[in-house]
Amino acid sequence: MHDVARVAGVSQMTVSRVMRGTGYISKDVRDGVVRAAREIGYVHNRLAGGNATYDNPIVGVVVPTMQNRVFTEVLSGINATLGESGLRPVFGVSEYALDHEEDLVFDLLSWRPRGLILPGLEHTASLRKIIAQTGVRVAEIMDIDGDPIAASFGFSQARAGAEMAHHLLAQGYRRIGYIGSLGGLDLRAQKRFEAFQRTVRAAGAALVDVTRAESASSMVAGRRMTAAVLGRRDPPEAIYFANDDLAAGALMHCLAEGVDVPQDVALAGFNGLDFLSALPKRVTTTLTPRFDIGAAAARWILNPEAGDTARVHDLGSVLRPGDTT
């Protein structure tokens, strides 16, 4: 705290009050102390002064959203696996914002967790720096397309996108559209889209429409955007959706408006969520092992002495053709 005080130009008592969240501190001073702490890689220890031999039973987990069923299944895998060893996940939600993820990680590290589980492979420089300085064990999930901090658990997003492009092309579709959400903030969906786009164009086909909502994905958003895309003068023959929620909403629109699927338009989603089995037509999608990814990452956190030195753990994804292509 002495070093933080020197860099921030404040007293050590002020630094202590900021870190403990006590007393009145102006926003400018508080922000300056936080910047200084991150600049030098200092993380407040909330357990300081307690039992020095205390074996903290928590694992910090960051997920990008709780508005999608995908991450509730990932958390289920993490919780079930940690529970076998008496550990507990403590999690935060970043809403796909890397700066918010950084804030969550700094706070989680102040509790000295056994390890961290983070979404994806893209993080801020400050987050990477503090992880390197603390030496905390880190597992990254849902992506293997990149360089992990220590170990990644998931599947290739790029491969999944390319495989769906090959599938649609093999069915004879040449004018293809894409519908996504979150304005491109979901970096893993963006990797799929870019690989999908490259594959479509390399085959001489055309990506004629790219539409993204600024809001989170949902069946309502999928239905609304599909109506807009199909209402244009020269709509696509097939549409690839960033996830199954959007694709299911598209199918509901088509059924309600008498649009024949796949004769008039083909639809394809991503994730293989269970609710698809309740729909009137089986949606073409990519199955992803969400529970298994969470469980595998948690096992790796639990067993630092197991000798697993692999940096990339590919749990794979499977394209499942349905009635909509």
C-alpha positions as CSV (number, residue, x, y, z in Angstrom):
1,M,0.0,0.0,0.0
2,H,3.0,2.3,0.5
3,D,3.9,1.9,-3.1
4,V,0.3,2.5,-4.3
5,A,0.2,5.7,-2.1
6,R,3.4,6.9,-3.7
7,V,2.2,6.4,-7.3
8,A,-1.2,7.8,-6.6
9,G,0.1,10.8,-4.6
10,V,-2.0,10.2,-1.6
11,S,-1.5,8.9,2.0
12,Q,-1.2,5.2,2.8
13,M,-4.3,5.7,5.0
14,T,-6.3,6.9,2.0
15,V,-5.2,3.8,0.1
16,S,-6.3,1.6,3.0
17,R,-9.7,3.3,3.1
18,V,-10.2,2.9,-0.7
19,M,-9.2,-0.8,-0.5
20,R,-11.5,-1.5,2.5
21,G,-14.3,0.6,1.1
22,T,-14.7,2.6,4.3
23,G,-15.2,6.4,4.8
24,Y,-15.8,9.0,2.3
25,I,-13.3,9.2,-0.6
26,S,-14.0,11.3,-3.7
27,K,-14.4,9.5,-7.0
28,D,-11.3,11.2,-8.5
29,V,-9.1,10.0,-5.6
30,R,-10.7,6.5,-5.6
31,D,-10.1,6.2,-9.3
32,G,-6.5,7.4,-9.0
33,V,-5.8,4.8,-6.3
34,V,-7.3,2.0,-8.3
35,R,-5.2,3.0,-11.4
36,A,-2.1,3.1,-9.3
37,A,-2.8,-0.3,-7.8
38,R,-3.3,-1.8,-11.3
39,E,-0.2,-0.1,-12.6
40,I,2.0,-1.7,-10.1
41,G,0.1,-5.0,-9.9
42,Y,-1.2,-4.7,-6.3
43,V,-4.2,-6.7,-5.1
44,H,-5.7,-6.0,-1.7
45,N,-5.8,-9.1,0.5
46,R,-9.3,-9.2,2.2
47,L,-8.1,-12.1,4.4
48,A,-5.1,-10.2,5.8
49,G,-5.0,-10.2,9.6
50,G,-7.0,-13.5,9.7
51,N,-5.6,-17.0,10.0
52,A,-2.5,-17.2,7.9
53,T,-3.0,-20.9,7.4
54,Y,-6.6,-20.5,6.3
55,D,-7.2,-22.7,3.2
56,N,-9.7,-20.6,1.1
57,P,-12.3,-22.9,-0.4
58,I,-13.4,-20.6,-3.3
59,V,-12.7,-20.6,-7.0
60,G,-13.4,-17.3,-8.8
61,V,-15.5,-17.7,-12.0
62,V,-16.4,-15.0,-14.6
63,V,-19.1,-15.6,-17.1
64,P,-20.1,-13.1,-19.9
65,T,-23.8,-13.4,-19.3
66,M,-26.6,-15.1,-17.5
67,Q,-29.2,-14.3,-20.1
68,N,-28.2,-17.3,-22.2
69,R,-28.8,-21.0,-21.1
70,V,-25.3,-21.8,-22.3
71,F,-23.5,-20.4,-19.3
72,T,-25.9,-21.8,-16.7
73,E,-24.9,-25.3,-18.0
74,V,-21.2,-24.3,-17.9
75,L,-21.7,-23.2,-14.3
76,S,-23.5,-26.5,-13.5
77,G,-20.4,-28.4,-14.6
78,I,-18.1,-26.2,-12.6
79,N,-20.3,-26.4,-9.4
80,A,-20.8,-30.2,-9.6
81,T,-17.0,-30.8,-10.0
82,L,-15.8,-28.4,-7.3
83,G,-18.4,-29.7,-4.9
84,E,-16.8,-33.1,-5.0
85,S,-13.8,-31.5,-3.3
86,G,-15.6,-29.2,-0.9
87,L,-14.8,-26.1,-3.0
88,R,-17.3,-23.4,-4.1
89,P,-17.5,-21.2,-7.1
90,V,-17.9,-17.4,-6.5
91,F,-18.9,-15.8,-9.8
92,G,-19.4,-12.5,-11.5
93,V,-21.0,-11.5,-14.8
94,S,-19.0,-9.3,-17.2
95,E,-21.7,-8.7,-19.8
96,Y,-19.1,-9.2,-22.5
97,A,-17.1,-6.1,-21.4
98,L,-13.4,-6.7,-21.0
99,D,-12.9,-3.7,-18.6
100,H,-15.7,-5.1,-16.4
101,E,-14.1,-8.5,-16.5
102,E,-10.9,-6.9,-15.3
103,D,-12.7,-5.2,-12.3
104,L,-14.3,-8.6,-11.4
105,V,-11.0,-10.4,-11.5
106,F,-9.2,-7.8,-9.3
107,D,-12.0,-8.1,-6.8
108,L,-12.0,-11.9,-6.9
109,L,-8.2,-12.0,-6.4
110,S,-8.6,-10.0,-3.2
111,W,-10.2,-13.0,-1.7
112,R,-7.2,-15.2,-2.6
113,P,-9.1,-17.9,-4.5
114,R,-7.7,-21.3,-5.3
115,G,-8.0,-20.5,-9.0
116,L,-9.9,-18.5,-11.7
117,I,-12.1,-19.7,-14.6
118,L,-12.5,-17.0,-17.3
119,P,-14.5,-16.9,-20.5
120,G,-12.6,-16.9,-23.8
121,L,-9.0,-16.0,-24.5
122,E,-9.2,-12.2,-24.9
123,H,-8.5,-10.1,-21.8
124,T,-7.0,-6.7,-21.0
125,A,-3.3,-6.2,-20.5
126,S,-3.8,-5.2,-16.9
127,L,-5.7,-8.5,-16.2
128,R,-2.9,-10.5,-17.8
129,K,-0.3,-8.6,-15.8
130,I,-1.9,-9.2,-12.4
131,I,-2.5,-12.9,-13.1
132,A,1.2,-13.2,-14.0
133,Q,2.2,-11.4,-10.8
134,T,-0.1,-13.3,-8.5
135,G,0.6,-16.7,-10.1
136,V,-3.1,-17.7,-9.6
137,R,-4.1,-20.9,-11.5
138,V,-6.3,-19.9,-14.5
139,A,-8.5,-21.9,-16.8
140,E,-10.1,-20.3,-19.9
141,I,-13.2,-21.8,-21.3
142,M,-15.4,-22.0,-24.4
143,D,-12.6,-21.2,-26.9
144,I,-9.3,-22.7,-28.1
145,D,-8.6,-20.4,-31.0
146,G,-5.7,-18.4,-29.5
147,D,-2.9,-18.4,-26.9
148,P,-4.2,-19.3,-23.4
149,I,-2.7,-17.8,-20.3
150,A,-2.2,-21.3,-18.9
151,A,-4.8,-23.8,-20.2
152,S,-8.0,-23.5,-22.4
153,F,-11.0,-25.8,-22.4
154,G,-13.5,-25.7,-25.2
155,F,-13.7,-26.1,-28.9
156,S,-12.6,-24.2,-32.0
157,Q,-15.1,-21.5,-32.7
158,A,-13.6,-20.9,-36.1
159,R,-13.9,-24.6,-37.0
160,A,-17.6,-24.6,-36.0
161,G,-18.3,-21.6,-38.2
162,A,-16.5,-23.1,-41.2
163,E,-18.3,-26.4,-40.8
164,M,-21.7,-24.8,-40.9
165,A,-20.7,-22.8,-44.0
166,H,-19.6,-26.1,-45.7
167,H,-22.9,-27.7,-44.7
168,L,-25.1,-24.9,-46.2
169,L,-23.0,-24.8,-49.3
170,A,-23.3,-28.6,-49.7
171,Q,-27.1,-28.2,-49.6
172,G,-26.8,-25.8,-52.6
173,Y,-27.4,-22.5,-50.9
174,R,-25.4,-19.6,-52.6
175,R,-27.1,-16.5,-51.2
176,I,-26.6,-16.6,-47.4
177,G,-27.3,-14.3,-44.5
178,Y,-26.2,-14.0,-40.9
179,I,-28.0,-12.8,-37.9
180,G,-26.3,-12.0,-34.6
181,S,-26.7,-10.0,-31.4
182,L,-24.8,-7.8,-28.9
183,G,-23.5,-5.6,-31.7
184,G,-20.5,-7.9,-32.1
185,L,-19.3,-7.7,-28.4
186,D,-19.4,-11.5,-28.2
187,L,-15.9,-12.3,-29.5
188,R,-16.4,-16.0,-29.7
189,A,-19.5,-15.5,-31.9
190,Q,-17.4,-13.1,-34.0
191,K,-14.7,-15.8,-34.6
192,R,-17.4,-18.1,-35.8
193,F,-18.9,-15.5,-38.1
194,E,-15.5,-14.6,-39.6
195,A,-14.7,-18.2,-40.4
196,F,-18.2,-18.7,-41.8
197,Q,-17.8,-15.6,-44.0
198,R,-14.4,-16.7,-45.3
199,T,-15.7,-20.1,-46.2
200,V,-18.8,-18.8,-48.0
201,R,-16.8,-16.4,-50.0
202,A,-14.0,-18.8,-50.8
203,A,-16.6,-21.1,-52.4
204,G,-17.8,-18.3,-54.6
205,A,-21.1,-17.9,-52.8
206,A,-22.3,-14.6,-51.4
207,L,-23.0,-13.3,-47.9
208,V,-25.8,-11.0,-48.9
209,D,-27.0,-9.8,-45.4
210,V,-25.4,-9.4,-42.1
211,T,-27.7,-8.1,-39.3
212,R,-26.9,-7.8,-35.6
213,A,-29.0,-6.5,-32.8
214,E,-27.4,-4.3,-30.1
215,S,-29.4,-6.2,-27.5
216,A,-28.8,-9.7,-26.1
217,S,-30.0,-12.7,-28.1
218,S,-33.5,-14.0,-27.6
219,M,-36.3,-15.7,-29.5
220,V,-38.1,-12.3,-29.7
221,A,-35.0,-10.7,-31.3
222,G,-34.6,-13.6,-33.7
223,R,-38.2,-13.4,-34.8
224,R,-38.0,-9.6,-35.3
225,M,-34.7,-9.6,-37.2
226,T,-35.7,-12.5,-39.4
227,A,-39.0,-10.7,-40.4
228,A,-36.9,-7.7,-41.4
229,V,-34.3,-9.7,-43.4
230,L,-36.9,-11.8,-45.3
231,G,-38.9,-8.6,-46.0
232,R,-36.1,-7.2,-48.1
233,R,-36.2,-7.1,-51.9
234,D,-33.8,-10.0,-52.5
235,P,-33.6,-12.0,-49.2
236,P,-31.1,-14.8,-48.6
237,E,-31.8,-18.5,-49.3
238,A,-30.3,-19.5,-45.9
239,I,-29.6,-17.7,-42.6
240,Y,-26.9,-18.7,-40.1
241,F,-27.7,-17.5,-36.5
242,A,-25.2,-16.7,-33.8
243,N,-27.2,-19.0,-31.5
244,D,-30.2,-21.2,-31.1
245,D,-32.4,-18.6,-29.4
246,L,-32.2,-16.5,-32.5
247,A,-32.8,-19.4,-34.8
248,A,-35.8,-20.6,-32.9
249,G,-37.3,-17.1,-33.1
250,A,-36.8,-17.2,-36.8
251,L,-38.5,-20.6,-37.1
252,M,-41.5,-19.2,-35.2
253,H,-41.7,-16.2,-37.6
254,C,-41.6,-18.5,-40.6
255,L,-44.3,-20.8,-39.2
256,A,-46.6,-17.9,-38.3
257,E,-46.2,-16.2,-41.7
258,G,-46.4,-19.3,-43.9
259,V,-42.7,-19.2,-45.0
260,D,-41.7,-22.8,-45.9
261,V,-38.5,-23.9,-44.1
262,P,-36.2,-24.9,-45.7
263,Q,-37.9,-24.6,-49.2
264,D,-38.2,-20.8,-49.0
265,V,-35.3,-20.2,-46.5
266,A,-33.0,-22.5,-44.6
267,L,-32.2,-21.8,-40.9
268,A,-29.2,-22.9,-38.8
269,G,-28.3,-22.1,-35.2
270,F,-25.5,-22.8,-32.7
271,N,-25.1,-24.6,-29.3
272,G,-27.6,-27.5,-29.5
273,L,-29.7,-26.3,-26.6
274,D,-32.2,-28.8,-25.2
275,F,-35.3,-26.6,-25.8
276,L,-34.9,-27.2,-29.6
277,S,-36.4,-30.6,-29.2
278,A,-39.8,-29.0,-28.3
279,L,-40.0,-27.1,-31.6
280,P,-42.2,-28.2,-34.5
281,K,-39.1,-28.7,-36.7
282,R,-35.7,-29.8,-35.6
283,V,-33.3,-26.9,-36.2
284,T,-29.9,-27.5,-37.8
285,T,-27.3,-26.6,-35.2
286,T,-23.9,-27.2,-33.7
287,L,-23.8,-29.2,-30.5
288,T,-21.4,-27.9,-27.8
289,P,-20.4,-29.7,-24.6
290,R,-21.2,-26.9,-22.1
291,F,-21.4,-29.0,-18.9
292,D,-18.3,-31.0,-19.8
293,I,-16.3,-27.8,-20.5
294,G,-17.1,-26.4,-17.1
295,A,-16.3,-29.8,-15.4
296,A,-13.0,-30.2,-17.2
297,A,-11.8,-26.6,-16.3
298,A,-12.8,-27.2,-12.7
299,R,-10.9,-30.5,-12.5
300,W,-7.8,-28.8,-13.9
301,I,-8.1,-26.1,-11.2
302,L,-8.5,-28.7,-8.5
303,N,-5.5,-30.8,-9.5
304,P,-2.4,-28.6,-9.9
305,E,-0.1,-31.6,-9.2
306,A,-1.7,-33.9,-11.8
307,G,1.0,-33.2,-14.3
308,D,-1.4,-32.1,-17.1
309,T,0.8,-29.7,-19.0
310,A,-1.5,-29.4,-22.1
311,R,-2.3,-25.8,-22.9
312,V,-5.2,-26.6,-25.2
313,H,-8.0,-29.1,-24.3
314,D,-10.3,-29.5,-27.3
315,L,-13.6,-31.0,-26.2
316,G,-15.0,-30.7,-29.7
317,S,-18.3,-29.6,-31.3
318,V,-20.6,-31.6,-33.6
319,L,-22.7,-30.3,-36.4
320,R,-26.2,-31.8,-36.3
321,P,-28.3,-31.4,-39.4
322,G,-32.0,-31.0,-38.9
323,D,-35.2,-30.3,-40.8
324,T,-34.4,-26.6,-41.4
325,T,-31.6,-27.0,-44.0
